[in-house]
């Protein structure tokens, strides 16, 4: 599972043999937030979070995925082509 991006204490990862729809695993400490990549100019959406993820973890993960969606989409396509 390669780390695609690091920001604000998060490691954003994409599993190489994962399933669609396109999503990214955002880990900061014990918090894990899984976010669907935005489509058609939309916003990223929450898929799930673990019990350690606080509200700020979720909002930060959604923001970071939105800011870096082009890079994350390129990585998703690279690993799932």
C-alpha positions in Angstrom: 0.0 0.0 0.0 1.9 3.0 -1.2 1.7 6.4 0.5 0.6 8.8 -2.2 0.6 12.1 -0.3 1.4 13.4 3.2 -0.1 16.6 4.6 -1.1 17.9 8.1 0.0 14.7 9.8 -2.0 12.5 7.4 -0.7 9.7 5.2 -2.9 9.2 2.2 -2.7 5.7 0.8 -4.2 3.7 -2.0 -4.2 -0.1 -1.9 -2.8 -1.5 -5.1 -5.5 -4.3 -5.5 -8.4 -2.4 -4.0 -12.0 -2.3 -5.3 -13.9 0.5 -6.9 -15.3 3.1 -6.5 -12.1 5.1 -6.2 -11.2 6.0 -2.6 -8.2 6.8 -0.5 -7.3 5.7 3.1 -6.3 8.7 5.2 -4.4 7.8 8.4 -3.2 10.2 11.1 -2.0 8.5 14.3 -4.7 5.9 15.2 -7.4 7.7 13.2 -8.4 6.2 9.8 -10.8 8.0 7.5 -11.6 6.5 4.1 -12.8 9.0 1.5 -14.3 8.5 -1.9 -12.5 10.6 -4.6 -14.7 13.3 -6.1 -16.2 12.8 -9.6 -17.4 15.3 -12.2 -16.2 18.4 -10.2 -18.0 17.3 -7.1 -16.7 17.1 -3.5 -15.0 14.1 -1.8 -17.3 12.2 0.4 -16.8 10.1 3.5 -16.9 6.3 3.1 -16.1 5.3 6.7 -14.1 6.2 9.7 -12.7 4.2 12.6 -13.6 4.8 16.3 -10.4 6.9 16.8 -11.3 9.4 14.1 -12.6 12.7 15.5 -14.7 15.3 13.7 -11.5 17.3 12.9 -9.9 14.2 11.4 -12.8 13.7 9.1 -13.1 17.4 8.0 -9.3 17.6 7.5 -9.2 14.4 5.4 -12.1 15.6 3.2 -10.3 18.9 2.7 -7.0 17.4 1.9 -8.5 14.9 -0.6 -10.4 17.8 -2.3 -7.2 19.9 -2.6 -5.3 17.0 -4.1 -7.9 15.2 -6.0 -6.1 15.4 -9.4 -3.0 13.8 -8.0 -5.0 11.1 -6.2 -7.0 10.3 -9.3 -3.8 9.9 -11.3 -2.5 7.5 -8.6 -5.7 5.5 -8.5 -5.7 5.1 -12.3 -2.0 4.1 -12.2 -2.7 1.3 -9.7 -6.0 0.2 -11.1 -5.5 0.4 -14.9 
